[in-house]
């Protein structure tokens, strides 16, 4: 049986929390174990989605017990949030890499390079992240962080695509506009299947970015 919470090598842990279980308080050995468990749960989410996610399902996926997960994570919502964060990073990395390959292009060109990456349905990432945003809207009292962290992860990357000569305020404004527009296009495509309409809307966004960048050069 997996007994991470009672190992003598993890005596750095704090006392029991409100659940009655001992909590990990940090150690290099414990961090490696926590990352291993989180990776296993993340893979399960990528393969099977968020439907019926629970601490016991996560424990089965991680090959451990729910008590061990409660030793390393602050409940099911915390574990889900961290796993979704990892999945989102997998999506952001390739998108920014595609934009970096177009470093000499305009902002509109870089966003155009990012768009196909966001549309791709690779390893279930888009499906799971769509589900996470839906959960944040359905139960904000428990899962608002799923939506808040999405913005915190995406906006810095979008800011990095903006012309370096722009002010920080302008970079933030335009990045927020891009994020809101891309989110809307992805949801519209998902809910209606109107790929032609979404393509037309994305084209309008690109033209708006071209005008915005041209205005900055005046």
Secondary structure, DSSP 8 states (H G I E B T S, - for coil): ---GGG-GGGTT-EEE-TTSSEE----HHHHHHHHHHHHHHHHHHHHH-STT--HHHHHHHHTS-HHHHHHHSSSHHHHHHHHHHHHHHHHHHHHHHHHHTTTTS-HHHHHHHHHHHHH---TTHHHHHHHHHHHHHH-HHHHHHHHHHHHHHHHHHHHHHS-TTS-HHHHHHHHHHHHHHHHHHHHHHHHH--HHHHHHHHHHHHHHHHHHHHHHT-
